[in-house]
Amino acid sequence: MEKAVQMSSLADRQQPVLGVLGGLGPLASARFLLSIYSRHASSYLEQELPAVILDSNPRFPNRTNAFLRGETEELLYLTQAGIRRLCEAKATKVLICCFTLHYLLPQIAPALRTQIISLPHVALAEVIRIDRPALMLCTTGTRQLRVFETDDLWSDASNQIVWPNSIVQAEIQDLIYQLKAGLNPESARVTIADLCKQHGVDCCIAGCTEFHLLTTYDRNKIRTAHFPQVIDALEVIAANTVSFSGYLQHSAEVSKKRRW
């Protein structure tokens, strides 16, 4: 009986868990999950690795099209439902794996909003840290809806952000859809390197989660040619999941108790 009570107490103790609202697109959020574990596997015991719940739901309507038409109701419902599912599954922090969907943040219930890790905020913090001009690579929806500009770090980061013209923006939007459809990352890398060169910068911002596919591709390949630095919020979070999910303190406690 005493053992059962101890086990129940252990199970009830809340452990830091990162919830990921993904499927937007599914390749990017799946790769993000892989990034978390591939980055931490050599530094932590298996029992110390971050706990992550991925809710992958590709059935969300096209965010750019819906928002630019003023249609937010269905997307707001699906987003809040997904966050609630993750919170009910004991996620302590939630990441919405889509920049454009962050347009809904002001409309999300406050109790849910406090659980969210903001991708635009993380990206802008990295822009400020690096302090170099960077080409913005985002969907047309993210740009027209001013998703980045509404973040409280915008005023400190804006002077380093280079926006493409409308023709290049259309090219970036098309590239994003190609990545969603499985475009070889090497082909996309060539395009992005050329765009950065055209704009006179050696750095770009992954303002759409699809570009995380390029970051991980570049990390896992031996570079044969110069490629611009990519400011990727997902990569920052993957590399620091223990901090973002509050897992650092918990993993230190576990490491004293568990071994292989």
N, C-alpha and C positions, 0 to 999 in steps of 0.2 A: 504493500500500500504506500509506504514511504517513498519507494522508488518511483511509483506512478505519479505521486505528487511532485517529485523533483523533476520528472520529465515534462509534466504539464507546465510547471513554472518556467522551465527552459524554453518550451515552445511558445509560451505567452509573451516572453520578453521580446520586445520589438527590436529587430535588427535592421540596420540601414539597408535599404533596398532601392535601387534605381529602377523606376518604371519608364519604359520607352513607348510612346505612342507612335507606332511606325506603319509601314506599308505605303508611305507617301514620298517616294516610291519604295517598294519592297526591297529592291537590291541595295539601296543606300542604307536602310535601317538594319538589314541583315549584316551588311559589311561593318556597320558601326559596332554591332554586338561582337563580331569577330575581332575588331580592333581592340576592344576593351580587354579581351582575354589574351590575345597575342601579345599585347604590350605588358601585361602583368604576370604572365605565366612563369617567367624566369626569375621574378623578384619575390613571389609569394608562394607559400604552400597552397595546394589546391583548396584546402579548407579555409584559407584566408582570402581567397579571391572575392571580388565584389559580387553580391547577389543582384541579378538583373532580371526584370520581367519585360519581355517584348510582346506588346499587343499589336500585331501586324494586321492592318485592315486596309487593303488596297481599294475598297469600295467607296472611299470618299470621292465625291464629285471633283472635277478639275477645279482647283482652288482659284487660279488666275481668272478663268472664264466666269466662274460663279461670282466672285467678288466684284469684277469689273462690270457685271450686269446688276450689281446691287443685291444679289441673292446670298444671304448669309444664314438664313434660318436652319437649313438642313446641315450645313457645315458646323454651325454652333452646337446643334443637338448632338451630332456625332462626336465632336471634339470633347464636349463635357461628359458624354456617356463613356468615352474611352478613358478619360482622366479618372472618373469615378470607379471604373472597373479596376484600374491600376491601384488606386488608393484602397479599395476594398480588399485587394490582394496584398495589402500591407506595404506598398511602395511608399517610401518616405520622401522621395523627390520624383518629379515627372518631367521627362524631356519630350517635347513635341517635335518629332523629327521632320519638320517642314518649316522653312522660314516664312513662306507666304501665309501659312495658317496662323502665325503670330499676330496677324492683323486683328484676330478675334480677342486678343488678350484683354482689352478693356471691357469686353462684353461677358467674359467668363466670370462665373460666380466667385466672389472674393475668397471663399473658403477653399476653392479649388485653385485659384490663381496663385495663392501663396505657396503652393506645392511645386510650381513650374520653374524649371531652369530655362531662362530665356536665351535662345540661340543668338539673336541679334546682339544682346548685351555681352555675351561671351566673345563674339566676333569683334565688336567694337573695343572691348577691353584689350584684345590682342593687337588691334590696329594701334592703339595708344602705346602699348608696350613696345612694339616694333618701331614705331615712329618713322615710317617710310611711305612714300606715295604708293597706293595700291589700286589696281583696277577692280571695280565692283562687277562680279559675275553673279547675277541673280535673275529671277523670272521677271517678266514684264509686270506681273501683278505686284510682286514685292516692291518694285520700283515706283509704279504709279500710285500705289497705296501708301507709300512713304513708311514702310515698316521699320526701316532702320532709323529714320528721322524722328520717330516718336520715342525712341529710347533715351534715357537720361544721360547717356554717355555721348550722344551724337555731337553735342557742341564741342567736346574735346577731341573728337576723332575726325570730324568732317573735313578739316583742312588737308587731310592725307588721302581722302577718297577721290578717285578719278572715275567719273561716270562716262560710259560709252555713249556715242550718239545713237539716234534712233535706228539707223541701219545696222550698226554693230549690235545693238540691243536685240534686234530681231534675230540676228545670227546666234547670239547667246541663247535665246529662248529655244531656237531650233536645236541647238546642241544639247540642251537639257533634255528635251524630248527624245533625242537620239540615245542619250545615256540611259534613260528609263527603258528604252527598247533593247538595250544590250550592246550598244556601240563599244567597240574595242577601246579601252582607255588610252592606248597609245595614239590612236587617231585624234582623240579629243585633246590630248596633251600638245600635239603639233599645232592644232588650231589656237589653243590658249596661249602658247608661247608666241605665236605670230601676233595675236591681238595685243599682248603686253608690249611686244616690240613696237607695234604701230603707235601705242599710246606713250611710249618712252618710259615705261616702268619695268621694274624687275620683281614685282610682287603683285599678287591678286588676292581678292577676297572670295572665298567659297560661300557666296550668299545664297546658295541653293544646296541642299544636302546631297544632290546627285554628284556634286564635285568631290565628295568624300571618296568616291570610287577612284578618282585620280590620285588623291593624296595617298591612299593605301597602296595603289599600284606603284607609285613613285617610291614609297618607303620600302617595298619588297623587291625592287629591281636595282641592278647596278646602273647608275646613270651613264649613258653613253653620250649625252649631249646636255647642254645647259637648259634647265627648266626653271621658270620663275618660282620664287617662294610663294607658297599658298597659305593664306590665313584661313584655317579650317576650324570652326568652333567644335565640330564633332571630334576632330583629332585632339584638340585641347582637352575636351571632356574625357575622351578615352584614355588619354595619358594621365589624367588626374581624377579618375572616377572615385578613388578612395576619398578625395576631398569633397567632390561635388555631391556625393551621396551620403556623406557623413560616415563613411566606412572606415576611415583611418583608425579612430579610437577603438572601434569594435574589433577590427582585425588584429590590433595589438593585444587585446584581451584574449582573443581566440588562440593566438600564436603561443601563448603560455600554456594552453591546455591540450592542444592537438598536434600530433605529428603523424607522419605517414604510418 
